[in-house]
Amino acid sequence: MTETEFEIDTTAPYKIDGLFNKNREGETDKLIIIAHGLTGYLNEFLYLMAARYFSDNGFDVVRISFYSGNEHARKFKDVTLKDHVVDLQKTIDHFKGSYKKIFVCGHSYGGMTAVMLNPDITAVSLWDSSLYPYTEYWERETEWSDEFQTRIYDYGYPVIIGKEMYEDAKNLTFEVVSEAAAKMKAPTQLVVAGKHAVRPGQQKIFEHFPEPKKHTYIQNADHCFTSGNSVELLFDETHLWFDEF
Protein backbone atom coordinates (compact mmCIF):
# COMPACT_ATOMS: atom_id res chain seq x y z
CA MET A 1 0.00 0.00 0.00
CA THR A 2 1.52 3.29 -1.09
CA GLU A 3 0.49 6.45 0.70
CA THR A 4 0.68 10.08 -0.37
CA GLU A 5 -0.46 13.32 1.23
CA PHE A 6 -2.68 15.79 -0.62
CA GLU A 7 -4.51 19.07 -0.10
CA ILE A 8 -7.80 20.30 -1.56
CA ASP A 9 -8.91 23.90 -1.55
CA THR A 10 -12.18 24.47 0.26
CA THR A 11 -13.92 27.55 1.68
CA ALA A 12 -11.26 30.28 1.71
CA PRO A 13 -8.81 30.44 3.38
CA TYR A 14 -8.99 26.77 4.35
CA LYS A 15 -7.59 23.58 2.83
CA ILE A 16 -8.60 19.97 3.37
CA ASP A 17 -5.78 17.64 4.46
CA GLY A 18 -5.87 14.10 3.19
CA LEU A 19 -4.08 10.82 2.64
CA PHE A 20 -4.38 8.79 -0.54
CA ASN A 21 -3.69 5.05 -0.50
CA LYS A 22 -3.12 3.27 -3.80
CA ASN A 23 -4.41 -0.29 -3.91
CA ARG A 24 -1.98 -3.17 -4.27
CA GLU A 25 -3.52 -4.57 -7.44
CA GLY A 26 -2.69 -1.71 -9.80
CA GLU A 27 -5.14 0.50 -11.66
CA THR A 28 -8.73 0.57 -10.45
CA ASP A 29 -11.94 2.44 -11.18
CA LYS A 30 -13.11 2.22 -7.53
CA LEU A 31 -12.44 4.78 -4.80
CA ILE A 32 -13.51 4.81 -1.15
CA ILE A 33 -13.61 8.12 0.74
CA ILE A 34 -13.59 7.82 4.53
CA ALA A 35 -15.29 10.56 6.57
CA HIS A 36 -14.30 10.50 10.24
CA GLY A 37 -16.45 11.18 13.30
CA LEU A 38 -16.56 14.06 15.77
CA THR A 39 -13.19 14.82 17.40
CA GLY A 40 -11.70 12.28 14.98
CA TYR A 41 -8.68 12.35 12.71
CA LEU A 42 -7.61 10.44 9.65
CA ASN A 43 -5.03 8.19 11.33
CA GLU A 44 -7.29 6.71 13.98
CA PHE A 45 -7.16 2.93 14.31
CA LEU A 46 -10.44 2.40 12.46
CA TYR A 47 -9.53 4.54 9.45
CA LEU A 48 -5.94 3.33 9.20
CA MET A 49 -7.09 -0.29 9.25
CA ALA A 50 -9.78 0.50 6.68
CA ALA A 51 -7.19 1.97 4.33
CA ARG A 52 -5.09 -1.17 4.62
CA TYR A 53 -8.02 -3.55 4.18
CA PHE A 54 -9.64 -1.89 1.19
CA SER A 55 -6.37 -1.15 -0.59
CA ASP A 56 -5.66 -4.89 -0.26
CA ASN A 57 -9.00 -5.58 -1.92
CA GLY A 58 -8.83 -3.53 -5.09
CA PHE A 59 -9.96 -0.08 -3.92
CA ASP A 60 -8.03 3.16 -3.81
CA VAL A 61 -8.73 4.87 -0.48
CA VAL A 62 -8.90 8.51 0.57
CA ARG A 63 -8.95 9.69 4.18
CA ILE A 64 -9.66 13.35 4.88
CA SER A 65 -9.53 15.60 7.92
CA PHE A 66 -12.45 17.91 8.59
CA TYR A 67 -10.05 19.80 10.92
CA SER A 68 -6.45 19.41 11.99
CA GLY A 69 -3.52 21.16 13.60
CA ASN A 70 -2.12 22.33 10.27
CA GLU A 71 -2.03 26.08 9.83
CA HIS A 72 -4.34 26.15 6.81
CA ALA A 73 -6.90 23.65 8.16
CA ARG A 74 -10.21 24.24 9.86
CA LYS A 75 -10.19 24.00 13.67
CA PHE A 76 -12.62 21.85 15.60
CA LYS A 77 -13.94 24.69 17.77
CA ASP A 78 -14.92 26.66 14.66
CA VAL A 79 -16.52 24.02 12.41
CA THR A 80 -20.13 23.08 11.83
CA LEU A 81 -21.86 20.20 10.10
CA LYS A 82 -22.35 22.51 7.13
CA ASP A 83 -18.55 22.81 6.84
CA HIS A 84 -18.25 19.02 6.88
CA VAL A 85 -20.80 18.78 4.08
CA VAL A 86 -18.89 21.31 1.97
CA ASP A 87 -15.58 19.53 2.51
CA LEU A 88 -16.94 16.08 1.69
CA GLN A 89 -18.43 17.41 -1.56
CA LYS A 90 -15.15 19.16 -2.43
CA THR A 91 -13.35 15.86 -1.93
CA ILE A 92 -15.80 13.96 -4.14
CA ASP A 93 -15.51 16.62 -6.84
CA HIS A 94 -11.71 16.46 -6.68
CA PHE A 95 -11.61 12.72 -7.44
CA LYS A 96 -14.74 11.99 -9.44
CA GLY A 97 -13.13 12.51 -12.83
CA SER A 98 -10.66 9.70 -12.14
CA TYR A 99 -13.04 6.93 -11.01
CA LYS A 100 -16.10 5.18 -12.36
CA LYS A 101 -17.28 4.21 -8.87
CA ILE A 102 -16.99 6.33 -5.73
CA PHE A 103 -18.07 5.08 -2.31
CA VAL A 104 -18.24 6.88 1.03
CA CYS A 105 -17.75 5.31 4.46
CA GLY A 106 -19.03 7.72 7.10
CA HIS A 107 -18.25 6.88 10.71
CA SER A 108 -20.42 8.41 13.42
CA TYR A 109 -20.83 12.12 12.58
CA GLY A 110 -19.12 11.46 9.26
CA GLY A 111 -22.17 9.39 8.41
CA MET A 112 -24.47 12.26 9.32
CA THR A 113 -22.32 14.40 7.02
CA ALA A 114 -22.94 11.99 4.14
CA VAL A 115 -26.68 11.94 4.76
CA MET A 116 -26.99 15.73 4.89
CA LEU A 117 -24.85 16.02 1.73
CA ASN A 118 -26.82 13.34 -0.18
CA PRO A 119 -23.94 12.74 -2.60
CA ASP A 120 -24.45 11.52 -6.15
CA ILE A 121 -22.11 8.53 -5.84
CA THR A 122 -22.19 4.75 -6.17
CA ALA A 123 -23.04 3.72 -2.58
CA VAL A 124 -22.64 4.72 1.07
CA SER A 125 -21.87 2.77 4.24
CA LEU A 126 -22.72 4.44 7.55
CA TRP A 127 -20.53 3.04 10.32
CA ASP A 128 -22.55 3.28 13.54
CA SER A 129 -23.62 6.73 12.45
CA SER A 130 -25.47 8.95 14.88
CA LEU A 131 -28.77 9.36 13.07
CA TYR A 132 -31.07 9.68 16.05
CA PRO A 133 -32.37 13.13 17.13
CA TYR A 134 -29.53 15.30 18.28
CA THR A 135 -30.92 16.77 21.47
CA GLU A 136 -30.64 13.23 22.84
CA TYR A 137 -27.02 12.88 21.72
CA TRP A 138 -25.60 16.23 22.76
CA GLU A 139 -27.27 16.33 26.15
CA ARG A 140 -26.00 12.84 26.95
CA GLU A 141 -22.48 12.99 25.55
CA THR A 142 -21.45 16.58 26.37
CA GLU A 143 -21.73 18.97 29.28
CA TRP A 144 -21.93 22.71 29.75
CA SER A 145 -18.69 24.43 30.84
CA ASP A 146 -18.93 27.69 32.79
CA GLU A 147 -15.21 28.15 32.21
CA PHE A 148 -15.44 28.01 28.40
CA GLN A 149 -19.07 29.16 28.08
CA THR A 150 -19.91 26.37 25.67
CA ARG A 151 -20.44 22.63 25.73
CA ILE A 152 -17.47 20.29 25.96
CA TYR A 153 -16.61 16.63 25.61
CA ASP A 154 -14.91 15.59 28.84
CA TYR A 155 -12.39 12.88 28.02
CA GLY A 156 -10.34 13.69 31.09
CA TYR A 157 -9.31 16.73 29.09
CA PRO A 158 -11.83 19.21 27.68
CA VAL A 159 -12.64 19.20 23.97
CA ILE A 160 -14.35 22.50 23.19
CA ILE A 161 -17.42 22.42 20.99
CA GLY A 162 -18.05 25.61 19.07
CA LYS A 163 -21.32 27.33 19.87
CA GLU A 164 -22.32 27.34 16.20
CA MET A 165 -21.73 23.57 15.94
CA TYR A 166 -23.98 22.95 18.93
CA GLU A 167 -26.71 25.33 17.76
CA ASP A 168 -26.57 23.78 14.30
CA ALA A 169 -26.89 20.30 15.79
CA LYS A 170 -29.95 21.26 17.86
CA ASN A 171 -31.79 21.83 14.60
CA LEU A 172 -31.24 18.21 13.54
CA THR A 173 -34.64 17.02 14.68
CA PHE A 174 -36.12 13.65 13.77
CA GLU A 175 -38.15 15.36 11.05
CA VAL A 176 -35.11 17.04 9.51
CA VAL A 177 -32.92 13.93 9.54
CA SER A 178 -35.64 11.53 8.36
CA GLU A 179 -36.49 13.86 5.48
CA ALA A 180 -32.81 13.95 4.47
CA ALA A 181 -32.62 10.16 4.70
CA ALA A 182 -35.66 9.77 2.47
CA LYS A 183 -33.95 11.81 -0.25
CA MET A 184 -30.73 9.78 -0.36
CA LYS A 185 -29.73 9.08 -3.96
CA ALA A 186 -26.99 6.56 -3.15
CA PRO A 187 -27.79 3.05 -1.91
CA THR A 188 -27.17 3.15 1.84
CA GLN A 189 -25.97 0.60 4.37
CA LEU A 190 -26.26 1.27 8.11
CA VAL A 191 -23.84 -0.79 10.20
CA VAL A 192 -24.95 -0.84 13.83
CA ALA A 193 -22.49 -1.55 16.62
CA GLY A 194 -24.14 -4.16 18.83
CA LYS A 195 -23.22 -2.52 22.11
CA HIS A 196 -25.21 0.56 21.05
CA ALA A 197 -28.10 -1.10 19.24
CA VAL A 198 -30.53 0.19 21.87
CA ARG A 199 -30.69 3.58 20.11
CA PRO A 200 -34.30 3.54 18.86
CA GLY A 201 -33.95 6.75 16.86
CA GLN A 202 -31.19 5.24 14.72
CA GLN A 203 -33.48 2.41 13.59
CA LYS A 204 -36.42 4.76 13.02
CA ILE A 205 -34.30 6.99 10.78
CA PHE A 206 -33.07 3.95 8.82
CA GLU A 207 -36.66 3.09 7.91
CA HIS A 208 -36.83 6.31 5.86
CA PHE A 209 -33.93 5.47 3.52
CA PRO A 210 -35.15 4.39 0.07
CA GLU A 211 -34.28 1.02 -1.41
CA PRO A 212 -31.77 -0.37 -2.04
CA LYS A 213 -30.60 -0.24 1.54
CA LYS A 214 -29.16 -2.65 4.08
CA HIS A 215 -29.20 -2.84 7.87
CA THR A 216 -26.14 -4.66 9.23
CA TYR A 217 -25.74 -5.59 12.89
CA ILE A 218 -22.35 -6.48 14.39
CA GLN A 219 -22.75 -8.08 17.79
CA ASN A 220 -20.47 -6.88 20.62
CA ALA A 221 -18.93 -4.12 18.46
CA ASP A 222 -18.20 -0.84 20.20
CA HIS A 223 -18.69 2.50 18.50
CA CYS A 224 -15.16 2.57 17.08
CA PHE A 225 -15.09 -1.17 16.27
CA THR A 226 -12.07 -1.90 18.46
CA SER A 227 -13.51 -4.83 20.42
CA GLY A 228 -12.67 -8.39 19.41
CA ASN A 229 -12.73 -8.95 15.67
CA SER A 230 -15.47 -6.36 15.06
CA VAL A 231 -13.30 -4.25 12.77
CA GLU A 232 -12.74 -7.18 10.41
CA LEU A 233 -16.46 -7.95 10.41
CA LEU A 234 -17.22 -4.29 9.65
CA PHE A 235 -14.89 -4.23 6.66
CA ASP A 236 -16.15 -7.56 5.31
CA GLU A 237 -19.77 -6.40 5.52
CA THR A 238 -18.94 -3.06 3.91
CA HIS A 239 -17.02 -4.82 1.14
CA LEU A 240 -19.97 -7.12 0.43
CA TRP A 241 -22.29 -4.12 0.22
CA PHE A 242 -20.07 -2.16 -2.14
CA ASP A 243 -19.57 -5.23 -4.36
CA GLU A 244 -23.33 -5.20 -5.06
CA PHE A 245 -22.75 -2.06 -7.15
C-alpha positions, -999 to +999 in steps of 0.1 A: +000+000+000+015+033-011+005+065+007+007+101-004-005+133+012-027+158-006-045+191-001-078+203-016-089+239-016-122+245+003-139+275+017-113+303+017-088+304+034-090+268+044-076+236+028-086+200+034-058+176+045-059+141+032-041+108+026-044+088-005-037+051-005-031+033-038-044-003-039-020-032-043-035-046-074-027-017-098-051+005-117-087+006-104-119+024-112-131+022-075-124+048-048-135+048-011-136+081+007-136+078+045-153+106+066-143+105+102-164+112+133-166+141+158-132+148+174-117+123+150-087+124+127-076+104+096-050+082+113-073+067+140-072+029+143-104+024+125-095+045+094-059+033+092-071-003+093-098+005+067-072+020+043-051-012+046-080-035+042-096-019+012-064-012-006-057-049-003-090-056-019-088-035-051-100-001-039-080+032-038-087+049-005-089+085+006-089+097+042-097+134+049-095+156+079-125+179+086-101+198+109-065+194+120-035+212+136-021+223+103-020+261+098-043+262+068-069+237+082-102+242+099-102+240+137-126+219+156-139+247+178-149+267+147-165+240+124-201+231+118-219+202+101-224+225+071-185+228+068-182+190+069-208+188+041-189+213+020-156+195+025-169+161+017-184+174-016-151+192-024-133+159-019-158+140-041-155+166-068-117+165-067-116+127-074-147+120-094-131+125-128-107+097-121-130+069-110-161+052-124-173+042-089-170+063-057-181+051-023-182+069+010-177+053+045-190+077+071-182+069+107-204+084+134-208+121+126-191+115+093-222+094+084-245+123+093-223+144+070-229+120+041-267+119+048-270+157+049-249+160+017-268+133-002-239+127-026-244+115-061-221+085-058-222+047-062-230+037-026-226+047+011-219+028+042-227+044+076-205+030+103-226+033+135-236+067+125-255+089+149-288+094+131-311+097+161-324+131+171-295+153+183-309+168+215-306+132+228-270+129+217-256+162+228-273+163+261-260+128+270-225+130+256-214+166+264-217+190+293-219+227+298-187+244+308-189+277+328-152+281+322-154+280+284-191+292+281-199+264+257-204+226+257-175+203+260-166+166+256-149+156+288-124+129+280-103+137+311-093+167+291-118+192+277-126+192+240-144+225+232-174+224+210-181+256+191-213+273+199-223+273+162-217+236+159-240+230+189-267+253+178-266+238+143-269+203+158-299+213+179-318+218+146-312+182+135-346+170+147-361+137+138-382+154+110-351+170+095-329+139+095-356+115+084-365+139+055-328+140+045-326+102+047-357+098+025-339+118-003-307+098-004-297+091-040-270+066-032-278+030-019-272+031+018-260+006+044-263+013+081-238-008+102-250-008+138-225-016+166-241-042+188-232-025+221-252+006+211-281-011+192-305+002+219-307+036+201-343+035+189-340+068+169-312+052+147-335+024+136-364+048+130-343+070+108-331+040+088-367+031+079-368+063+059-339+055+035-351+044+001-343+010-014-318-004-020-306-002+015-292-027+041-292-028+079-261-047+092-257-056+129-224-065+144-227-081+178-205-069+206-189-041+185-182-008+202-187+025+185-152+026+171-151-012+163-121-019+185-135-048+204-127-084+194-127-090+157-155-064+151-133-042+128-127-072+104-165-079+104-172-043+097-149-042+067-161-076+053-198-064+055-189-031+039-170-048+011-200-071+004-223-041+002-201-022-021-196-052-044-233-052-051-227-021-071 
